Amino acid sequence: MSFDPVFLSRIQFALTVGFHFIFPPISIGLAWLLVVIEWKGWKNNDDHFIRLGKFFAKILALTFALGVATGIVMEFQFGTNWAVYSKFVGDIFGAPLAAEGVFAFFLESSFLGLYLFGRNRVSKGLHWFSIFMVAIGATISAFWIIVANSWQQTPAGFILQNGRAELTSFMAAVFNPSTILRYTHTMVSCMIMGAFFMAGISAYLILNNKAAETAKRSLKLSIIFGFVFSLLALFPTGHEHAKQVAETQPEKFAVMEGLYTSSDSAPLMIFGYPVEAPPEMKLPIEIPGLLSWMAFGDFNHPVKGLDQFDPEEIPPLWLPFVSFHNMVILGGLFILLMTIGVYKLFRNTLYESKKFLKILIWAIPLPMAAIQMGWIVAEVGRQPWIVYGLLKTKDAASVTVSAGEIMFSIILFGLIYVLLFFVYMFILLRKIKHGPEPA
């Protein structure tokens, strides 16, 4: 049996990126929640928040370490598996990656050390400032990574010369048409991840009577945090990002919305099952005209369907469509759960609602599932392009790496990642079961 090296390289990169991206959203969301927790502990001299800071700081350190370890692998793959791509975009792609390392990673990692080991060794104000800078560094780091990826989606600020893209305007490349909208939506999703992560852990502590009075503070904070950002994920960030995709990547928009035929009053697909060959949507449930209105503000605005594009330039149909709609469903679920949480908080019944607290525990991985689905829509929906409109994925792979070598690395990475994940979960669960330190 023979395998296509390009297909295997795609699988390898999907594996490494997908596993790595488990950890940064938790780190970013948790860091900003810790900014609030440490502020309350410092300013109010509140022992409950001081203990929460110590407890969640250990979890942040563990998660950050795994994020760094798994992130390094991705950058090596650009040179090993995607040499043609690296040559084509190196003049542009290297700049944001270098900026991420210089302006963000060193800031984040340096202040993380001060935050973790400086408690009771530096002033309380400086200690709070250290976690604030960790959160800032993580946020800046995410920006530069989004810049690099967004340029692949909507390239700008370059010229084609000598068979490669050469930078002509750094600002135009950084602030290409999709950067800000993709960045804000991604950051909001990280905040939701952090909120559900903290809420689920707090719910566990309350149900098991482990520092329950302390955990009530973190549960209240995470419920309010999650409620606000769950709404922001829907509007304006999610809505505006979808409008941007409709304008700049119409093929992706048609696939993720299940629009196979162009229409002057495009319907919004509520449910359907896409079939690849021939392109067909089975069992469709639609709302007439709503897609035109949501994307362009006019119920009669024409929207291009897949029939308007070259079949060779249409993304896969099933995976982006299913991922997008499941992501939207989960987004609605997040709003519902956090609204219930706010209501119970207002009625002073949150901490006694055992069924709801159990739901929060089981809901911890759901934001991560939504985040992974969002990236599937972004990356699979861009196919067959690795750089939209300029370089196809099949033309970007290294020609000297064999299928056998890639398959070996996939198996090796897979085994290592399984081991790392079990180690992470083992240590994480031990810390959670131990709970915050006694008063």
MOFENKA-V594750 format. One record per residue. RES is the residue in one small letter. SS is DSSP state (H for helix, E for strand, L for the rest). OMEGA is omega as a letter, one per 30 degrees, with the letter a starting at -180 (* if undefined). D_CENTER is the distance of its C-alpha to the mean C-alpha in whole Angstrom. Layout:
res=RES ss=SS omega=OMEGA d_center=D_CENTER
res=RES ss=SS omega=OMEGA d_center=D_CENTER
This chain:
res=m ss=L omega=l d_center=35
res=s ss=L omega=l d_center=34
res=f ss=L omega=l d_center=30
res=d ss=L omega=a d_center=29
res=p ss=H omega=l d_center=27
res=v ss=H omega=l d_center=25
res=f ss=H omega=l d_center=23
res=l ss=H omega=l d_center=23
res=s ss=H omega=l d_center=22
res=r ss=H omega=a d_center=19
res=i ss=H omega=a d_center=19
res=q ss=H omega=a d_center=19
res=f ss=H omega=l d_center=16
res=a ss=H omega=l d_center=14
res=l ss=H omega=a d_center=15
res=t ss=H omega=l d_center=14
res=v ss=H omega=a d_center=11
res=g ss=H omega=l d_center=10
res=f ss=H omega=l d_center=11
res=h ss=H omega=a d_center=10
res=f ss=L omega=l d_center=7
res=i ss=L omega=a d_center=8
res=f ss=H omega=l d_center=10
res=p ss=H omega=l d_center=8
res=p ss=H omega=l d_center=6
res=i ss=H omega=a d_center=10
res=s ss=H omega=a d_center=11
res=i ss=H omega=a d_center=10
res=g ss=H omega=a d_center=11
res=l ss=H omega=a d_center=14
res=a ss=H omega=a d_center=15
res=w ss=H omega=l d_center=16
res=l ss=H omega=l d_center=17
res=l ss=H omega=l d_center=20
res=v ss=H omega=l d_center=21
res=v ss=H omega=a d_center=22
res=i ss=H omega=a d_center=24
res=e ss=H omega=l d_center=25
res=w ss=H omega=a d_center=27
res=k ss=H omega=l d_center=28
res=g ss=H omega=a d_center=30
res=w ss=H omega=a d_center=31
res=k ss=H omega=a d_center=32
res=n ss=L omega=a d_center=34
res=n ss=L omega=a d_center=35
res=d ss=L omega=a d_center=33
res=d ss=H omega=l d_center=33
res=h ss=H omega=a d_center=31
res=f ss=H omega=l d_center=28
res=i ss=H omega=l d_center=29
res=r ss=H omega=l d_center=29
res=l ss=H omega=l d_center=25
res=g ss=H omega=l d_center=24
res=k ss=H omega=a d_center=26
res=f ss=H omega=a d_center=25
res=f ss=H omega=l d_center=21
res=a ss=H omega=l d_center=21
res=k ss=H omega=l d_center=22
res=i ss=H omega=l d_center=19
res=l ss=H omega=a d_center=17
res=a ss=H omega=l d_center=19
res=l ss=H omega=a d_center=19
res=t ss=H omega=l d_center=15
res=f ss=H omega=a d_center=15
res=a ss=H omega=l d_center=18
res=l ss=H omega=l d_center=16
res=g ss=H omega=l d_center=13
res=v ss=H omega=a d_center=16
res=a ss=H omega=a d_center=18
res=t ss=H omega=a d_center=15
res=g ss=H omega=a d_center=14
res=i ss=H omega=a d_center=17
res=v ss=H omega=a d_center=18
res=m ss=H omega=a d_center=16
res=e ss=H omega=l d_center=18
res=f ss=H omega=a d_center=21
res=q ss=H omega=l d_center=20
res=f ss=H omega=a d_center=20
res=g ss=H omega=a d_center=24
res=t ss=H omega=a d_center=25
res=n ss=L omega=a d_center=24
res=w ss=L omega=a d_center=23
res=a ss=H omega=a d_center=26
res=v ss=H omega=l d_center=27
res=y ss=H omega=a d_center=23
res=s ss=H omega=l d_center=24
res=k ss=H omega=a d_center=27
res=f ss=H omega=a d_center=26
res=v ss=H omega=a d_center=23
res=g ss=H omega=a d_center=24
res=d ss=H omega=a d_center=26
res=i ss=H omega=a d_center=23
res=f ss=H omega=a d_center=20
res=g ss=H omega=a d_center=21
res=a ss=H omega=l d_center=22
res=p ss=H omega=l d_center=18
res=l ss=H omega=l d_center=18
res=a ss=H omega=l d_center=21
res=a ss=H omega=l d_center=20
res=e ss=H omega=l d_center=17
res=g ss=H omega=a d_center=19
res=v ss=H omega=a d_center=22
res=f ss=H omega=a d_center=21
res=a ss=H omega=a d_center=18
res=f ss=H omega=a d_center=18
res=f ss=H omega=l d_center=22
res=l ss=H omega=a d_center=21
res=e ss=H omega=a d_center=19
res=s ss=H omega=l d_center=20
res=s ss=H omega=a d_center=24
res=f ss=H omega=l d_center=23
res=l ss=H omega=l d_center=22
res=g ss=H omega=l d_center=25
res=l ss=H omega=a d_center=27
res=y ss=H omega=a d_center=25
res=l ss=H omega=a d_center=25
res=f ss=H omega=a d_center=29
res=g ss=L omega=l d_center=30
res=r ss=L omega=a d_center=31
res=n ss=L omega=l d_center=34
res=r ss=L omega=l d_center=35
res=v ss=L omega=l d_center=34
res=s ss=L omega=a d_center=34
res=k ss=H omega=l d_center=32
res=g ss=H omega=l d_center=31
res=l ss=H omega=l d_center=30
res=h ss=H omega=l d_center=28
res=w ss=H omega=l d_center=26
res=f ss=H omega=a d_center=26
res=s ss=H omega=l d_center=24
res=i ss=H omega=l d_center=21
res=f ss=H omega=l d_center=21
res=m ss=H omega=l d_center=21
res=v ss=H omega=l d_center=18
res=a ss=H omega=l d_center=16
res=i ss=H omega=a d_center=17
res=g ss=H omega=l d_center=17
res=a ss=H omega=l d_center=13
res=t ss=H omega=l d_center=12
res=i ss=H omega=l d_center=15
res=s ss=H omega=l d_center=13
res=a ss=H omega=a d_center=10
res=f ss=H omega=a d_center=12
res=w ss=H omega=l d_center=14
res=i ss=H omega=l d_center=11
res=i ss=H omega=l d_center=10
res=v ss=H omega=a d_center=14
res=a ss=H omega=a d_center=15
res=n ss=H omega=a d_center=12
res=s ss=H omega=l d_center=13
res=w ss=H omega=l d_center=17
res=q ss=H omega=a d_center=17
res=q ss=H omega=a d_center=16
res=t ss=L omega=a d_center=19
res=p ss=L omega=l d_center=21
res=a ss=L omega=l d_center=23
res=g ss=L omega=a d_center=26
res=f ss=E omega=l d_center=27
res=i ss=E omega=l d_center=30
res=l ss=E omega=a d_center=31
res=q ss=E omega=l d_center=33
res=n ss=L omega=l d_center=35
res=g ss=L omega=l d_center=32
res=r ss=E omega=l d_center=29
res=a ss=E omega=a d_center=27
res=e ss=E omega=a d_center=29
res=l ss=E omega=l d_center=27
res=t ss=L omega=l d_center=29
res=s ss=L omega=a d_center=27
res=f ss=H omega=a d_center=25
res=m ss=H omega=l d_center=24
res=a ss=H omega=l d_center=24
res=a ss=H omega=a d_center=21
res=v ss=H omega=a d_center=19
res=f ss=L omega=l d_center=19
res=n ss=L omega=a d_center=19
res=p ss=L omega=a d_center=19
res=s ss=L omega=a d_center=15
res=t ss=H omega=a d_center=14
res=i ss=H omega=a d_center=14
res=l ss=H omega=l d_center=13
res=r ss=H omega=a d_center=10
res=y ss=H omega=a d_center=10
res=t ss=H omega=l d_center=11
res=h ss=H omega=l d_center=9
res=t ss=H omega=a d_center=5
res=m ss=H omega=l d_center=8
res=v ss=H omega=l d_center=9
res=s ss=H omega=l d_center=6
res=c ss=H omega=l d_center=6
res=m ss=H omega=l d_center=10
res=i ss=H omega=l d_center=10
res=m ss=H omega=l d_center=9
res=g ss=H omega=a d_center=12
res=a ss=H omega=l d_center=14
res=f ss=H omega=l d_center=14
res=f ss=H omega=l d_center=14
res=m ss=H omega=a d_center=17
res=a ss=H omega=a d_center=19
res=g ss=H omega=l d_center=19
res=i ss=H omega=l d_center=20
res=s ss=H omega=l d_center=23
res=a ss=H omega=l d_center=24
res=y ss=H omega=a d_center=25
res=l ss=H omega=l d_center=27
res=i ss=H omega=a d_center=29
res=l ss=H omega=a d_center=30
res=n ss=L omega=l d_center=31
res=n ss=L omega=l d_center=33
res=k ss=L omega=a d_center=31
res=a ss=L omega=a d_center=31
res=a ss=H omega=a d_center=31
res=e ss=H omega=l d_center=32
res=t ss=H omega=a d_center=29
res=a ss=H omega=l d_center=27
res=k ss=H omega=l d_center=28
res=r ss=H omega=a d_center=27
res=s ss=H omega=l d_center=23
res=l ss=H omega=l d_center=23
res=k ss=H omega=a d_center=24
res=l ss=H omega=a d_center=22
res=s ss=H omega=l d_center=19
res=i ss=H omega=l d_center=20
res=i ss=H omega=l d_center=21
res=f ss=H omega=a d_center=17
res=g ss=H omega=l d_center=15
res=f ss=H omega=a d_center=18
res=v ss=H omega=a d_center=18
res=f ss=H omega=l d_center=14
res=s ss=H omega=l d_center=14
res=l ss=H omega=l d_center=17
res=l ss=H omega=l d_center=15
res=a ss=H omega=l d_center=12
res=l ss=H omega=a d_center=15
res=f ss=H omega=g d_center=17
res=p ss=H omega=a d_center=17
res=t ss=H omega=a d_center=13
res=g ss=H omega=a d_center=13
res=h ss=H omega=a d_center=16
res=e ss=H omega=l d_center=17
res=h ss=H omega=l d_center=14
res=a ss=H omega=l d_center=16
res=k ss=H omega=l d_center=19
res=q ss=H omega=l d_center=18
res=v ss=H omega=l d_center=17
res=a ss=H omega=a d_center=20
res=e ss=H omega=a d_center=22
res=t ss=H omega=l d_center=21
res=q ss=L omega=a d_center=20
res=p ss=H omega=l d_center=22
res=e ss=H omega=l d_center=22
res=k ss=H omega=a d_center=18
res=f ss=H omega=a d_center=19
res=a ss=H omega=a d_center=22
res=v ss=H omega=a d_center=21
res=m ss=H omega=l d_center=18
res=e ss=H omega=l d_center=20
res=g ss=L omega=a d_center=23
res=l ss=L omega=a d_center=25
res=y ss=L omega=a d_center=28
res=t ss=L omega=l d_center=31
res=s ss=L omega=a d_center=31
res=s ss=E omega=l d_center=32
res=d ss=L omega=l d_center=33
res=s ss=L omega=a d_center=32
res=a ss=L omega=l d_center=29
res=p ss=L omega=l d_center=28
res=l ss=E omega=a d_center=25
res=m ss=E omega=l d_center=24
res=i ss=E omega=a d_center=24
res=f ss=E omega=l d_center=25
res=g ss=E omega=l d_center=26
res=y ss=E omega=a d_center=25
res=p ss=E omega=l d_center=25
res=v ss=E omega=a d_center=28
res=e ss=L omega=a d_center=27
res=a ss=L omega=f d_center=31
res=p ss=L omega=a d_center=32
res=p ss=L omega=a d_center=29
res=e ss=E omega=l d_center=30
res=m ss=E omega=a d_center=28
res=k ss=E omega=l d_center=30
res=l ss=E omega=a d_center=31
res=p ss=E omega=l d_center=29
res=i ss=E omega=a d_center=29
res=e ss=E omega=l d_center=29
res=i ss=E omega=a d_center=29
res=p ss=L omega=l d_center=31
res=g ss=L omega=a d_center=30
res=l ss=H omega=l d_center=27
res=l ss=H omega=l d_center=25
res=s ss=H omega=a d_center=27
res=w ss=H omega=a d_center=27
res=m ss=H omega=a d_center=23
res=a ss=H omega=a d_center=23
res=f ss=H omega=l d_center=26
res=g ss=L omega=a d_center=28
res=d ss=L omega=a d_center=31
res=f ss=L omega=a d_center=31
res=n ss=L omega=l d_center=33
res=h ss=L omega=l d_center=31
res=p ss=L omega=l d_center=31
res=v ss=E omega=a d_center=28
res=k ss=L omega=l d_center=28
res=g ss=L omega=a d_center=28
res=l ss=H omega=l d_center=27
res=d ss=H omega=a d_center=31
res=q ss=H omega=a d_center=31
res=f ss=L omega=l d_center=29
res=d ss=L omega=l d_center=30
res=p ss=H omega=l d_center=30
res=e ss=H omega=a d_center=29
res=e ss=H omega=l d_center=26
res=i ss=L omega=l d_center=24
res=p ss=L omega=l d_center=21
res=p ss=L omega=a d_center=21
res=l ss=L omega=a d_center=22
res=w ss=H omega=a d_center=21
res=l ss=H omega=l d_center=17
res=p ss=H omega=a d_center=16
res=f ss=H omega=a d_center=18
res=v ss=H omega=l d_center=17
res=s ss=H omega=a d_center=13
res=f ss=H omega=a d_center=13
res=h ss=H omega=l d_center=16
res=n ss=H omega=l d_center=15
res=m ss=H omega=l d_center=12
res=v ss=H omega=l d_center=14
res=i ss=H omega=l d_center=16
res=l ss=H omega=l d_center=14
res=g ss=H omega=l d_center=13
res=g ss=H omega=l d_center=17
res=l ss=H omega=l d_center=17
res=f ss=H omega=l d_center=15
res=i ss=H omega=a d_center=18
res=l ss=H omega=a d_center=21
res=l ss=H omega=a d_center=20
res=m ss=H omega=l d_center=20
res=t ss=H omega=l d_center=22
res=i ss=H omega=l d_center=25
res=g ss=H omega=l d_center=24
res=v ss=H omega=l d_center=25
res=y ss=H omega=l d_center=28
res=k ss=H omega=l d_center=29
res=l ss=H omega=l d_center=28
res=f ss=H omega=a d_center=31
res=r ss=L omega=a d_center=33
res=n ss=L omega=l d_center=33
res=t ss=L omega=a d_center=32
res=l ss=H omega=a d_center=29
res=y ss=H omega=l d_center=30
res=e ss=H omega=a d_center=32
res=s ss=L omega=a d_center=30
res=k ss=H omega=a d_center=30
res=k ss=H omega=l d_center=29
res=f ss=H omega=l d_center=26
res=l ss=H omega=l d_center=25
res=k ss=H omega=l d_center=25
res=i ss=H omega=l d_center=22
res=l ss=H omega=l d_center=20
res=i ss=H omega=a d_center=20
res=w ss=H omega=a d_center=20
res=a ss=L omega=a d_center=17
res=i ss=L omega=a d_center=15
res=p ss=L omega=a d_center=13
res=l ss=H omega=l d_center=12
res=p ss=H omega=l d_center=9
res=m ss=H omega=l d_center=7
res=a ss=H omega=l d_center=9
res=a ss=H omega=l d_center=8
res=i ss=H omega=l d_center=4
res=q ss=H omega=l d_center=6
res=m ss=H omega=l d_center=9
res=g ss=H omega=l d_center=7
res=w ss=H omega=l d_center=7
res=i ss=H omega=l d_center=10
res=v ss=H omega=a d_center=12
res=a ss=H omega=a d_center=11
res=e ss=H omega=l d_center=12
res=v ss=H omega=l d_center=15
res=g ss=L omega=l d_center=16
res=r ss=L omega=a d_center=17
res=q ss=L omega=g d_center=19
res=p ss=L omega=a d_center=22
res=w ss=E omega=l d_center=21
res=i ss=E omega=l d_center=19
res=v ss=E omega=a d_center=20
res=y ss=L omega=l d_center=20
res=g ss=L omega=a d_center=24
res=l ss=L omega=a d_center=25
res=l ss=E omega=l d_center=25
res=k ss=E omega=a d_center=24
res=t ss=H omega=a d_center=22
res=k ss=H omega=l d_center=25
res=d ss=H omega=a d_center=27
res=a ss=L omega=a d_center=25
res=a ss=L omega=l d_center=25
res=s ss=L omega=a d_center=27
res=v ss=L omega=a d_center=31
res=t ss=L omega=a d_center=32
res=v ss=L omega=a d_center=30
res=s ss=L omega=l d_center=31
res=a ss=H omega=l d_center=30
res=g ss=H omega=l d_center=31
res=e ss=H omega=l d_center=30
res=i ss=H omega=l d_center=26
res=m ss=H omega=l d_center=27
res=f ss=H omega=a d_center=28
res=s ss=H omega=l d_center=25
res=i ss=H omega=l d_center=23
res=i ss=H omega=a d_center=25
res=l ss=H omega=l d_center=25
res=f ss=H omega=a d_center=21
res=g ss=H omega=l d_center=21
res=l ss=H omega=l d_center=24
res=i ss=H omega=a d_center=22
res=y ss=H omega=l d_center=19
res=v ss=H omega=l d_center=20
res=l ss=H omega=l d_center=23
res=l ss=H omega=a d_center=20
res=f ss=H omega=l d_center=18
res=f ss=H omega=l d_center=21
res=v ss=H omega=l d_center=22
res=y ss=H omega=a d_center=19
res=m ss=H omega=l d_center=20
res=f ss=H omega=a d_center=24
res=i ss=H omega=a d_center=23
res=l ss=H omega=a d_center=21
res=l ss=H omega=l d_center=23
res=r ss=H omega=l d_center=26
res=k ss=H omega=a d_center=25
res=i ss=H omega=l d_center=24
res=k ss=H omega=l d_center=27
res=h ss=H omega=l d_center=29
res=g ss=L omega=l d_center=28
res=p ss=L omega=l d_center=28
res=e ss=L omega=l d_center=32
res=p ss=L omega=a d_center=35
res=a ss=L omega=* d_center=36
